[in-house]
């Protein structure tokens, strides 16, 4: 009996609780894995940040066990058939040696049956090698798949978000996603994120390390609002893909925020700056198959964050900005994250005042270290005059810089305590 993929996975469907079910050995094992992982997550033994890693490891182990089980079962059946045919053949040789016709009960017939079973054994061996090749390929793809350090939150109402965020939620449709931020009442930065339409609600894609704080802040404003807020960081992952790859998808457009769907998974050309590429929000259970179907090859996440830094868009360690600078100083207007025509939102008054009175004298810039080392809050000077301060001191450093001169020279080298730096002006910023 030949081994088929249907023995491993078949009849895959999603039930009312969005749980993937099937009739294969792998499907049964994964149902058990999902139940146990859910229990451990609810007990707090597996955190949201570790869920993806644990899930992928468990999936790989389940595939290995499923293949081993199917192969063992089929091997046992084949060996049982061979032993049975051997017994029958020996009996035929002693009791029916006088028969000449090669019937199924004759020596010749039994020998023929034995050869058939041996042939099945050879076929089983071929199936075993095929499944091992499949397993090896699957293992490589899963182990090299990168998971971005982003988190996903789900909300089910537009009105709630409209009263909070800096952008107009009414812009967000199945074909368009927006960049926005949540501010303090004084207009200072708290969180930034991408808002994506998803079924009857919205997904919020934000830096993963800040998700719990973001959820807490949203719940503070919830009060008696009929809104459901869910942390889906353990169910979805976010992957970055190139702009060229995005434009190869059907119905895609070369404009910031353009959104297409792969099945139910949204793929968004970054609403901040399209040269940053696109993002796909993928259900964790469909991760492997979705990436394979889309012909996406894994790469180091560091390449993506390096691109973001070179473009002057901060995505790592944004918590260092919290309560420190105004959102408009983060260049969110130029990054399509502030709508000055929408109604009131938290922090709107000061944001609008800075804009209308043209009092934007400071901006967030990436900085390049020429020599030395940076420390957090290091002062930046030009000719002994303070012009800025290091806000994010990491692999991708950013500083808040005063732009007071009409002809501010970005080619200058600046003193920063024990270091020498250059200030990098993003191409998407207007002439300043």
ROLUMNU-334454 format. One record per atom (N, C-alpha, C): x, y, z; residue in three letters. Coordinates in steps of 0.05 Angstrom, whole numbers, plus 32768, in hexadecimal, padded with zeros to 4 digits. Layout:
N
XYZALA...
END
This chain:
432
80117FE88000UNK800080008000UNK801180198000UNK800C802A7FEDUNK801D80427FE9UNK801680577FFEUNK802B80668006UNK8028807D8018UNK802180968008UNK800E80A58011UNK800680BE8004UNK800880D58018UNK800880ED800EUNK80088105801FUNK7FEF8106802FUNK7FD980FB8024UNK7FBF80FB8032UNK7FC180EC804CUNK7FD480D9804FUNK7FD880CC8068UNK7FE180DF807EUNK7FF080F48075UNK7FFB81088088UNK7FE7811E808DUNK7FDC81298078UNK7FCA8140807BUNK7FB5813F8065UNK7F9C8141806CUNK7F86813F8059UNK7F6D814B8065UNK7F5C81558053UNK7F428160805DUNK7F468178806FUNK7F5B8188806AUNK7F61819F807BUNK7F4B81B48079UNK7F4181BE808FUNK7F2D81D28090UNK7F3081E380AAUNK7F2381F980AAUNK7F23820B80C2UNK7F08820B80CEUNK7F06820580E8UNK7EED820480F6UNK7EE4822080FFUNK7ECE8221810DUNK7EC2823A8116UNK7ED5824A8128UNK7EE7823C8136UNK7EFA824A8147UNK7F15824F813AUNK7F15824D811FUNK7F2E8252810FUNK7F44823E8116UNK7F3C8226811EUNK7F4F82118123UNK7F5081FF810AUNK7F6881FA8100UNK7F6C81E980E9UNK7F6981CC80F1UNK7F5781BE80E3UNK7F5381A180E8UNK7F57819180CEUNK7F5C817880D1UNK7F60816680BBUNK7F5F814980C3UNK7F61813780B0UNK7F5E811A80B6UNK7F78810B80B4UNK7F8E811880AEUNK7FA8810A80ADUNK7FB5810780C8UNK7FCB80F780C9UNK7FDA80F380E2UNK7FE5810D80ECUNK7FF1811D80DAUNK7FFC813780E1UNK7FE7814A80ECUNK7FCF814980DFUNK7FB9815A80E8UNK7FB081538104UNK7FAF8139810BUNK7FA781308126UNK7FBC8139813AUNK7FD681368133UNK7FEB813E8145UNK7FEA815C814BUNK7FE6816D8135UNK7FE5818A8138UNK7FCD81938149UNK7FB781858147UNK7FA0818C8158UNK7FA781898175UNK7FB68173817BUNK7FBF816E8197UNK7FD38184819FUNK7FE6818A818DUNK7FFA819F8193UNK7FEC81BA8199UNK7FD981C18188UNK7FCB81DB818BUNK7FBD81DC81A6UNK7FB081C681AEUNK7FA181C581C7UNK7FB581C981DFUNK7FCB81BA81DEUNK7FDE81BC81F4UNK7FEC81D781F5UNK7FF381E281DEUNK7FFF81FD81DDUNK7FED821281E7UNK7FD3821081E0UNK7FC0822481EAUNK7FBD82238208UNK7FBE820A8213UNK7FBC82078230UNK7FD48213823EUNK7FEC820E8233UNK80048219823FUNK80068237823CUNK7FFC82428226UNK7FFC825F8222UNK7FE9826C8236UNK7FD28260823AUNK7FBE826B824DUNK7FC9826A8269UNK7FDA82578270UNK7FE68255828AUNK7FFE8267828DUNK800682758277UNK801D82878278UNK8038827A8277UNK803982608270UNK80528251826EUNK806082568254UNK8051825E823FUNK805C82668225UNK805382828220UNK80668294821DUNK805F82B08219UNK805A82B581FBUNK804D82CC81F6UNK804782D381DAUNK806082D581C9UNK807682DF81D4UNK808E82E281C4UNK809B82C881BCUNK809682B281CCUNK80A2829881C6UNK808E828681B7UNK8075828E81B4UNK8061827C81A9UNK80688273818DUNK80718286817CUNK8077827F8160UNK808E826A815FUNK80A3826F816EUNK80B9825C816EUNK80B182408177UNK80A2823F818DUNK809982258198UNK808682178184UNK807482278177UNK8061821C8164UNK806F820F814CUNK8083821E8141UNK809182138129UNK80A181FA8130UNK80AD81FA8148UNK80BC81E28151UNK80A981CA8154UNK809181CF8160UNK807E81BA8164UNK807381B0814AUNK806F81C28137UNK806581BA811CUNK807981A8810EUNK809281AF8110UNK80A7819F8103UNK80A881838110UNK80A78182812BUNK80A781698139UNK808F81588132UNK80778165812EUNK805F81578127UNK8062814A810BUNK806D815980F8UNK8072814E80DEUNK8084813680DFUNK8099813880EEUNK80AC812180F1UNK809E810980FCUNK808F810C8112UNK808180F6811EUNK806B80EB810CUNK805D80FC80FDUNK804980F380EAUNK805580E180D4UNK806B80EB80C9UNK807880DC80B4UNK808280C180BFUNK808F80C180D6UNK809980A980E2UNK8083809580E7UNK806C809F80F1UNK8055808E80F7UNK804A808180DEUNK8046809180C9UNK803B808780B0UNK804E807280A3UNK8068807980A3UNK807B80668098UNK807C804C80A8UNK807D804F80C2UNK807D803780D3UNK8064802580CFUNK804D803280CDUNK8034802480C9UNK8034801580AEUNK803D80238099UNK803D8017807EUNK80538001807CUNK80698005808AUNK807E7FF0808AUNK80747FD78098UNK80667FDB80AEUNK805C7FC480BDUNK80487FB480ACUNK80367FC3809EUNK80227FB5808DUNK80307FA68077UNK80457FB2806BUNK80537FA48055UNK80617F8B805FUNK806E7F8D8076UNK807C7F768081UNK80697F608089UNK80517F688093UNK803D7F54809AUNK80347F458082UNK80307F54806BUNK80277F478052UNK803C7F348048UNK80567F3C804AUNK806B7F2B8040UNK806D7F118050UNK806B7F13806BUNK806B7EFB807BUNK80547EE88075UNK803C7EF48070UNK80257EE48069UNK80297ED5804FUNK80347EE3803BUNK80387ED78021UNK804E7EC18022UNK80627EC58034UNK80767EB18038UNK806A7E978042UNK80587E9A8057UNK804C7E838062UNK803A7E74804EUNK802B7E83803EUNK801A7E77802AUNK802A7E698015UNK80407E76800DUNK80517E6A7FF8UNK805D7E508001UNK80677E4F801AUNK80737E378025UNK805E7E208026UNK80457E27802EUNK80307E14802EUNK802A7E098012UNK80297E1B7FFFUNK80237E137FE3UNK80397E017FD8UNK80527E057FE0UNK80687DF57FD6UNK80667DD87FE0UNK805B7DD47FF8UNK80597DB98003UNK803F7DAB7FFCUNK802A7DB97FF9UNK800F7DAD7FF6UNK80057DAE7FDAUNK800F7DBF7FC9UNK80047DC27FAFUNK80197DC27F99UNK802E7DB27F9DUNK80447DB17F8AUNK803C7DA47F6FUNK80267D967F70UNK801E7D887F57UNK800E7D9A7F44UNK80057DB07F4DUNK7FF67DC27F3CUNK80087DCF7F27UNK7FFD7DD27F0FUNK800C7DDE7EFAUNK80027DFA7EF3UNK7FEA7DFF7EF7UNK7FDF7E1A7EF0UNK7FE87E2F7F04UNK7FF27E457EFAUNK7FFB7E5B7F0CUNK7FE47E6B7F18UNK7FD37E5C7F28UNK7FBD7E6A7F35UNK7FC87E797F4DUNK7FB67E877F5AUNK7FBE7E977F71UNK7FC67E857F88UNK7FBD7E6B7F88UNK7FC47E597F9EUNK7FDC7E477F97UNK7FE67E487F7FUNK7FFD7E387F77UNK80177E447F80UNK802C7E347F7EUNK80477E3E7F85UNK804E7E567F74UNK80497E547F5AUNK804F7E6B7F48UNK803E7E837F4FUNK80257E7E7F55UNK80137E947F5CUNK801B7EA17F76UNK80227E917F8AUNK802B7E9C7FA3UNK80457EAB7FA0UNK80577EA17F8FUNK80707EAE7F8AUNK806B7EC97F7DUNK80577EC97F6BUNK80507EE27F5EUNK80467EF77F72UNK80357EED7F85UNK802B7EFF7F99UNK80417F097FABUNK80547EF77FB1UNK806B7F007FC1UNK807B7F167FB4UNK807F7F137F99UNK808D7F277F8AUNK807E7F427F8BUNK80637F3F7F89UNK80537F587F8AUNK80577F667FA5UNK80577F577FBBUNK805A7F637FD5UNK80767F6F7FD8UNK808A7F617FCCUNK80A57F6C7FCDUNK80A77F867FBDUNK80987F867FA7UNK80977F9F7F97UNK808B7FB67FA7UNK80767FAF7FB8UNK806A7FC37FC9UNK807E7FCC7FDEUNK808F7FBA7FE7UNK80A37FC17FFAUNK80B77FD57FEEUNK80BE7FD07FD5UNK80D07FE37FC6UNK80C27FFE7FC3UNK80A87FFD7FBDUNK809980167FBAUNK809880257FD4UNK809480167FEAUNK809480228004UNK80AE8030800AUNK80C480238002UNK80DF802F8006UNK80E280497FF6UNK80D780497FDEUNK80D780627FCEUNK80C780787FDBUNK80AF80707FE5UNK809E80847FF3UNK80AC808F800CUNK80BB807D801AUNK80C980868032UNK80DE809B802BUNK80ED80968015UNK810180AA800DUNK80F480C48005UNK80DD80C27FF7UNK80CF80DA7FEEUNK80C680EB8006UNK80B980DD801AUNK80AF80EB8031UNK80C680F78042UNK80DD80E98043UNK80F480F48051UNK80FE810D8044UNK80FE810D8029UNK81068125801AUNK80F3813C8020UNK80D981368020UNK80C5814A8026UNK80C981558042UNK80CE81438055UNK80D2814B8071UNK80EB815D8073UNK810181568066UNK811981668068UNK81148182805CUNK810681838046UNK8100819D8039UNK80EF81AE804CUNK80DB81A18058UNK80C981B0806AUNK80D881BA8082UNK80E981AA808DUNK80F981B180A5UNK810A81CA809FUNK811781CA8088UNK812981E08080UNK811981FA807EUNK810281F88070UNK80F28210806CUNK80E7821C8086UNK80DE820A8098UNK80D4821480B1UNK80EA822080C3UNK8101821380C3UNK8116821C80D5UNK8123823680CBUNK8121823C80B2UNK812D825580A8UNK8119826C80A4UNK8100826680AAUNK80EC827B80A7UNK80EF829080BDUNK80F282A980B6UNK80F582BE80C9UNK80DB82C980D3UNK80D982D180ECUNK80C282DD80F8UNK80C982F98101UNK80BB830C80F6UNK80C1832880FDUNK80B9832E811AUNK80C783428126UNK80C183498142UNK80AB835D8143UNK809483558139UNK807C83658139UNK806683578147UNK805283668151UNK803B835A815DUNK80218363814FUNK800C83538153UNK7FF383588146UNK7FDD835A815AUNK7FCD836F8158UNK7FB68373816AUNK7F9D83758158UNK7F87836A8161UNK7F6E836C8152UNK7F59837C8161UNK7F4A838D8152UNK7F34839D815EUNK7F1C839A814BUNK7F04839E8155UNK7EED83998145UNK7EDB83B28140UNK7EE683CA8145UNK7ED683E28140UNK7EE783F98136UNK7EDD84088123UNK7EEB841F8118UNK7EE984388129UNK7ED2843C8135UNK7ECD84548145UNK7EE08456815CUNK7EE684408169UNK7EF98440817FUNK7F14844A8177UNK7F1F84408161UNK7F3984488157UNK7F388465814DUNK7F23846D8140UNK7F2184878135UNK7F25849D8149UNK7F1C84988162UNK7F1F84AC8177UNK7F3A84AC8184UNK7F4B849A817DUNK7F658497818AUNK7F7D849D8179UNK7F7D84948160UNK7F9684948150UNK7F9984AC813EUNK7FB184B18134UNK7FB784C98125UNK7FAE84C98108UNK7FA684B280FEUNK7F9D84B080E2UNK7F7F84AA80E1UNK7F7484AD80C9UNK7F5784A980C5UNK7F51848C80C0UNK7F43847F80D2UNK7F3D846380CFUNK7F2B845D80B8UNK7F1C847280AFUNK7F0A846F8098UNK7F18846A807EUNK7F32846F807EUNK7F42846A8066UNK7F47844C8062UNK7F47843D8078UNK7F4F84218078UNK7F398410806CUNK7F4184028056UNK7F2E83EF8049UNK7F3D83D58043UNK7F3083C38035UNK7F3C83AA802DUNK7F5483AE801BUNK7F5583C5800DUNK7F6A83CB7FFAUNK7F7D83E18003UNK7F7983EB801CUNK7F8B84018025UNK7F8E83FE8044UNK7FA78400804DUNK7FAE84008069UNK7FBD841A806FUNK7FBD84238088UNK7FC9843C808FUNK7FDD843980A6UNK7FEF844D80A8UNK8001844F80BEUNK7FF6846480D1UNK7FF8845F80EBUNK7FED847280FFUNK7FFD846F8119UNK7FF68480812CUNK8003847F8146UNK7FEE8485815CUNK7FF6847E8174UNK7FE68484818CUNK7FF78496819DUNK7FEC84AD81A6UNK7FFB84C281B4UNK7FF284C681D0UNK800284D581DFUNK7FF984DF81F9UNK7FE684F681F5UNK7FD784FF8209UNK7FC785178206UNK7FD6852F81FEUNK7FF085308204UNK8001854781FCUNK800C854481E0UNK8007852E81D2UNK8010852A81B7UNK802B851C81B5UNK8035851281CCUNK804E850381CCUNK804A84E681C2UNK805E84DB81B6UNK805D84C081ABUNK805984AB81C0UNK8048849781BAUNK8045848081CBUNK804A846681BAUNK803A846381A5UNK803D844B8194UNK803884538177UNK804384448164UNK803C84468148UNK8036842A813DUNK802684298128UNK801D840F811EUNK801184128102UNK800D83FC80F5UNK7FFE83FB80DCUNK7FE383EF80E1UNK7FCE83FC80D7UNK7FB283F280DBUNK7FA983E580C1UNK7F9F83CC80C3UNK7F9783BC80ACUNK7F7B83B280B0UNK7F6A83B5809BUNK7F4F83AA809CUNK7F50838C809CUNK7F41837F80AEUNK7F40836280AFUNK7F24835980B7UNK7F16834D80A4UNK7EFA834480A8UNK7EE9835B80B2UNK7EDD835880CAUNK7ECC836D80D4UNK7EDA838080E7UNK7EF4837D80E9UNK7F04838E80FBUNK7F1E839780EFUNK7F32839B8101UNK7F4C83A580F8UNK7F6283968106UNK7F79839480F8UNK7F91838A8103UNK7FA583A18107UNK7FB383A2811DUNK7FC783B68123UNK7FE283A88124UNK7FF483B08112UNK800F83A58110UNK802283B9811DUNK802F83B18133UNK804083C38142UNK805883B3814DUNK806D83C28157UNK808583B58162UNK807D83A28178UNK808683898177UNK807C83758189UNK8082837A81A6UNK809A838681ACUNK80A1838B81C8UNK808F839F81D6UNK807F83AE81C6UNK806D83C281D1UNK805083B981D2UNK804A83A181C8UNK802F839981C5UNK801F839981E0UNK802B838E81F5UNK801D838D820EUNK801783A98219UNK802983BB8215UNK802583D7821EUNK800F83E4820DUNK800F83DE81F3UNK7FFB83E981E1UNK7FDF83DF81E8UNK7FDD83C581EEUNK7FC383B981F6UNK7FB983C68210UNK7FCB83CA8223UNK7FC483D7823CUNK7FB983F38237UNK7FC784028225UNK7FBE841E821FUNK7FA3841E8211UNK7F9F840C81FEUNK7F85840A81F1UNK7F6E84048204UNK7F7483F28216UNK7F5F83EA822AUNK7F598400823DUNK7F6C84128242UNK7F67842A8252UNK7F51843B8246UNK7F50843D822BUNK7F3D844D821DUNK7F23843E8216UNK7F238425821CUNK7F0D84148214UNK7EF3841C8224UNK7EF6841F823EUNK7EDF8426824FUNK7EC784148249UNK7EB184208241UNK7E998410823CUNK7E95840C821EUNK7EA98412820EUNK7EA6840E81F1UNK7EA283F181EAUNK7E9183EC81D7UNK7E8C83D181CEUNK7EA283C881BAUNK7EBA83C581C4UNK7ED083BE81B3UNK7EDF83A781BFUNK7EE7839481AEUNK7EF7837D81B7UNK7F13838181ADUNK7F26837F81BFUNK7F43838281B9UNK7F51836881C0UNK7F5E835C81ACUNK7F6B834281AFUNK7F88834481A7UNK7F99833781B7UNK7FB5833481B0UNK7FB9831B819FUNK7FBE831E8185UNK7FC183088173UNK7FDE8302816BUNK7FF1830C817BUNK800D83098175UNK801682EC8176UNK800782DB8184UNK800D82BE8185UNK7FFF82AF816EUNK7FEF82BC815EUNK7FE182AF8148UNK7FEA82B9812DUNK7FF582D1812CUNK7FFE82DC8112UNK801C82E48114UNK802982E380FDUNK804482EE80FBUNK8044830180E3UNK8057831380E3UNK8059832780CFUNK8074832380C0UNK8073832180A6UNK808B831E8096UNK808D83358082UNK80A6833E807EUNK80AB8353806BUNK80B383488050UNK80A98353803BUNK80B0834A8020UNK80B78363800FUNK80C5835F7FF9UNK80CE83757FE8UNK80B683827FDAUNK80BB839B7FD2UNK80A783A97FC2UNK80A2839C7FA7UNK80B883937F9BUNK80B583857F81UNK80A4836C7F83UNK80A8835D7F98UNK809883457F9CUNK807A834D7FA0UNK807683627FB0UNK805A836B7FB4UNK804D83727F9AUNK805B83807F89UNK8050838A7F6FUNK804A83737F5CUNK8055835B7F62UNK804F83447F51UNK803483377F57UNK8028833F7F6EUNK800E83347F76UNK7FF883417F66UNK7FE383317F60UNK7FCC833B7F52UNK7FBE83527F61UNK7FB783677F52UNK7FA8837E7F5CUNK7FB983907F6EUNK7FD4838C7F6FUNK7FE5839D7F7FUNK7FEA83B87F71UNK7FEE83CD7F80UNK7FF483E77F75UNK800C83F37F83UNK801B84037F74UNK8034840E7F7EUNK802F84287F8EUNK802184267FA4UNK801C843D7FB5UNK801A84347FD2UNK802484467FE4UNK802484408000UNK80098438800BUNK80088423801AUNK7FF0841A8027UNK7FDF84068017UNK7FE684037FFDUNK7FD683F17FECUNK7FD783D57FF9UNK7FC083C87FFAUNK7FBD83AF8008UNK7FAF839A7FF6UNK7FBB83837FF4UNK7FAE836D7FE5UNK7FAC83557FF9UNK7F9C83427FF1UNK7F98832B8002UNK7FA283117FF5UNK7FB083018004UNK7FB682E67FFDUNK7FA582D4800EUNK7F9082C98002UNK7F7B82BB8011UNK7F7082D08025UNK7F7482CC803FUNK7F6A82E08052UNK7F8182F1805EUNK7F9982EC8055UNK7FB182F98061UNK7FB783138052UNK7FB7832A8060UNK7FBD83448052UNK7FDA8348804CUNK7FE083538035UNK7FFB835A802DUNK7FFB83788027UNK800B83878036UNK800983A58036UNK802383B1802CUNK802183C28017UNK803883D2800FUNK803B83E88025UNK805283E98032UNK805483F9804AUNK804884158047UNK8035841C8058UNK802884368055UNK8039844E805CUNK805084498069UNK8063845F806FUNK807384678057UNK807F8454804AUNK8091845A8033UNK809484408023UNK808B8441800BUNK808984287FFBUNK80A4841A7FF6UNK80BA842A7FF7UNK80D4841E7FF3UNK80DC840B800AUNK80CE840C801FUNK80D283FA8036UNK80C883DE8030UNK80B983DB801AUNK80AE83C18013UNK809383BC801EUNK808B83A3801FUNK8070839C8028UNK8072838A8041UNK805B8386804EUNK805883758065UNK804183628061UNK8044834A8069UNK802E83378068UNK8029832C8084UNK800F832E808CUNK8007832480A6UNK7FFB830880A1UNK800882F480ACUNK800282D880A6UNK7FF982C980BFUNK7FE382BB80BDUNK7FDB82A980D2UNK7FF1829480D6UNK7FF9829080F0UNK800F827E80F6UNK800B826280ECUNK7FF3825880EDUNK7FED823D80E4UNK7FF1823980C6UNK7FEF824F80B7UNK7FF2824E809AUNK800D82588091UNK801F825D80A4UNK8039826A809DUNK8048825C8087UNK804E8242808BUNK805F82348079UNK80528232805DUNK8039822A805CUNK802C82268042UNK802982418033UNK802282568042UNK801F82708035UNK8039827A8029UNK804E82798039UNK80688282802EUNK807182728016UNK806B82588017UNK807382478000UNK8062824D7FE8UNK804882517FEBUNK803782577FD5UNK803E82727FC8UNK804682857FD9UNK804E82A07FCFUNK806A82A17FC4UNK8078828A7FC6UNK809482887FBCUNK80A6829D7FCAUNK80A4829E7FE4UNK80B482B17FF4UNK80CC82A28000UNK80E482AD7FFCUNK80FC82A18007UNK810482AF8020UNK810B82A08035UNK811282AD804FUNK812C82BD804DUNK812D82D2805CUNK814682E2805EUNK814882EC807BUNK815F82F78081UNK81658300809CUNK8154831A80A2UNK8146831A80B8UNK8136833180BFUNK8147834A80C3UNK8161834680C9UNK8173835D80CDUNK8175836D80B3UNK81738360809CUNK8174836F8082UNK815D83828080UNK8145837A8089UNK812E838B8088UNK813183A3809AUNK813A839F80B3UNK813D83B580C6UNK815483C880BDUNK816883BD80B0UNK817E83CE80A6UNK817283E08090UNK816283D5807EUNK815583E58069UNK814483FB8076UNK813483F4808AUNK812384088097UNK8134841F80A3UNK814A841880B0UNK815C842C80BCUNK8168843E80A6UNK817284328090UNK817E8441807AUNK81698454806EUNK8150844D806EUNK813B845E8064UNK813284738078UNK813C84718091UNK8135848480A6UNK811B847F80B3UNK8112846680B4UNK80F8845F80C1UNK80FE844D80D9UNK80F7845780F0UNK80FC84488109UNK80E78432810DUNK80F1841A8112UNK80DF84038118UNK80E883F38130UNK810083F78139UNK810A83E88150UNK810E83FB8168UNK810883F18180UNK810C84008198UNK80FD841A8199UNK80E5841A818EUNK80D48432818EUNK80CB843B81AAUNK80CE842981BDUNK80C6843081D8UNK80D7844681E4UNK80EF844A81D9UNK8100846081E2UNK80F5847B81DAUNK80E2847C81C8UNK80D6849581BFUNK80BE849D81D1UNK80B4848A81E0UNK809B848F81EFUNK809D84A68203UNK808A84B88200UNK808884D08212UNK80A084E2820FUNK80B084DF81FBUNK80C884EF81F7UNK80C5850581E2UNK80B984FE81CCUNK80B7851181B5UNK809B851081AAUNK80948525819CUNK807A8527818FUNK807985148176UNK8061850A8170UNK805E84F88159UNK80668507813FUNK80608520813DUNK8066852F8125UNK808485328122UNK809385328139UNK80B085328138UNK80BC8518812FUNK80AC85028130UNK80B584E88126UNK80B184E68107UNK80A984FC80FAUNK80A584FD80DDUNK808D84ED80D4UNK807A84EA80E6UNK806284D980DFUNK805184E780CAUNK8051850180C8UNK8042850E80B3UNK804D85068098UNK806785078094UNK807484FF807BUNK807184E18076UNK806E84D2808BUNK806A84B58088UNK804D84AD8087UNK803C84C08080UNK801F84BB807CUNK801084B18094UNK801A84B980ACUNK800F84AF80C5UNK7FFD84C280D4UNK7FFA84DB80CAUNK7FEA84EF80D8UNK7FD784FC80C3UNK7FBD84FC80CAUNK7FA9850880B9UNK7FA0852280C7UNK7FA7853980BCUNK7F9F855280C8UNK7F83855B80C2UNK7F74854B80B2UNK7F59855280ABUNK7F44854280BBUNK7F4D852D80C9UNK7F3A851D80D8UNK7F32852C80F2UNK7F1F85218100UNK7F16852D8119UNK7F298529812FUNK7F1F852D8147UNK7F30852C815FUNK7F3A85108165UNK7F52850F8171UNK7F5E84F6817BUNK7F7084FE8192UNK7F7984EB81A1UNK7F8A84F181B8UNK7FA584FD81AEUNK7FAB851581B8UNK7FC4852281B1UNK7FC185348198UNK7FA98537818EUNK7FA485458175UNK7FAA85638178UNK7FA4856F818EUNK7FA6858C8191UNK7FC28596818EUNK7FD5858A819CUNK7FF18593819AUNK7FFD858B817FUNK7FF585758174UNK7FFF856D815AUNK7FF785818145UNK7FDE858A8146UNK7FD4859D8133UNK7FE185B98137UNK7FE585C08150UNK7FF185DA8157UNK800E85DC814CUNK801E85C7814FUNK803985C78145UNK803985CA8126UNK802685BC811AUNK802485BD80FCUNK801C85D880F3UNK800685E380FEUNK7FFB85FD80F5UNK800D861580FAUNK801C86148110UNK802D862A8118UNK80498626810DUNK804D861180FEUNK8067860C80F2UNK807E860C8107UNK807985FE811DUNK808C85FE8133UNK809C85E38135UNK809C85D5811FUNK80AB85BC811EUNK80C985C2811AUNK80D885C38130UNK80F485C9812EUNK810685B18133UNK80FA859B813BUNK810A85838141UNK80FE856B8132UNK810F85598129UNK81078541811BUNK811885298124UNK810C85128120UNK811B84F98126UNK812A84F0810DUNK814484EB8111UNK815584E380FBUNK816684CA8102UNK816C84B980EEUNK818084A480F3UNK819B84B180F4UNK81AD84A58103UNK81C884B08104UNK81DD849A80FEUNK81F284A280F2UNK8208849080EAUNK8220849680FCUNK822B84818108UNK824284858119UNK825C84848108UNK826B849A8109UNK8284849B80FAUNK829A848E810BUNK829B84968125UNK82AE84898137UNK82A4848C8154UNK82AE847C8165UNK82A6847C8181UNK828D846C8186UNK82818470819EUNK8269846181A7UNK8254847581B1UNK823B846E81ACUNK8225847F81B6UNK821A847581D0UNK820F848781DFUNK8201848081F7UNK81E6848E81F6UNK81D384818203UNK81B8848D8204UNK81B884A98210UNK81AA84BB8204UNK81A884D7820DUNK81C284E78208UNK81D584DD81F9UNK81EC84ED81F2UNK81E4850681E2UNK81F0851C81E9UNK81EA853581DBUNK81FA853781C1UNK81ED854281ADUNK81FA85468192UNK81FF8564818FUNK8218856B8187UNK822085878186UNK822C858E816BUNK822985A78163UNK823585B3814CUNK824185CD8154UNK825C85CF8153UNK826985E8815BUNK826285EF8178UNK826285DB8189UNK825C85DE81A6UNK823F85E581ACUNK822E85E58197UNK821285EB819BUNK820285D0819AUNK81F185CC81AFUNK81E185B481B0UNK81CB85B5819AUNK81CA85A0818AUNK81B6859F8175UNK81A585868176UNK81AB85748189UNK819B855C818AUNK81A3854981A1UNK8195853281A2UNK819A851E81B7UNK8194850281ACUNK81A584EF81B3UNK81A084D381ACUNK818884C881BCUNK817484BF81AEUNK815C84B481BAUNK815C849581BAUNK8164848A81A3UNK8165846D81A0UNK81828465819CUNK818F845881AFUNK81AA845081AEUNK81AA843181AAUNK81AE84288191UNK81AD840B818BUNK81BC84078171UNK81B883F08165UNK81C483EA814BUNK81BA83FE8136UNK81A28408813BUNK8195841B8129UNK818F84358139UNK81A38446813CUNK81A0845E814EUNK819084748141UNK818084828151UNK817184998148UNK817584B0815CUNK817384C98153UNK817684E08164UNK816284F5815CUNK815A85058170UNK8148851C816BUNK815A85348166UNK81578541814EUNK816985568145UNK815A85708141UNK81668586814AUNK815B85A18146UNK816485AA812AUNK815085B1811AUNK815685BC80FFUNK814F85DA8101UNK816385EA8108UNK815F8607810CUNK8169861880F5UNK817B860D80E5UNK8186861C80CFUNK8179861480B5UNK8175862880A4UNK81688623808AUNK817886108079UNK81928612807BUNK81A38602806AUNK81B385EE807CUNK81A585DF808BUNK81B185CB809CUNK81C185B7808BUNK81DA85B38091UNK81EB85A38080UNK81ED8586808CUNK81E18573807DUNK81E285588086UNK81FD854A8080UNK820E85588072UNK8229854D806CUNK823C85518084UNK823485628096UNK8245856880ADUNK8249855080BFUNK825F854F80CDUNK8263853C80E2UNK825E854980FDUNK8251853C810FUNK824985488128UNK825685398140UNK825B85488154UNK8267853D816CUNK82508534817EUNK8253851C8188UNK823F8510819AUNK824E850381B2UNK8253851381C6UNK8263850A81DDUNK827D84FE81D3UNK828184E381D7UNK829B84D781CFUNK829A84CC81B2UNK828584D281A4UNK828284C78189UNK828084DE8174UNK828584D6815BUNK828084E88144UNK826B84DB8132UNK825784EB812AUNK824184DF811BUNK823A84F08103UNK822984E580F2UNK821C84F380DCUNK81FE84EF80DFUNK81EF850480D8UNK81D2850280D8UNK81C884FC80BCUNK81B884E680BAUNK81AF84DD80A0UNK819384E7809AUNK819184F68084UNK81778500807BUNK816984ED8069UNK815184E38070UNK814284D1805EUNK813984DE8044UNK813884CF802FUNK813184DA8015UNK811484E48014UNK810284D88025UNK80E684DF8024UNK80E084F98033UNK80F385048042UNK80EE851D8050UNK80F08534803DUNK80E085498040UNK80E18560802FUNK80FB85708034UNK810285828023UNK811A85938027UNK811785A38040UNK812B85A18051UNK812B85AF806AUNK814685BD806FUNK
END
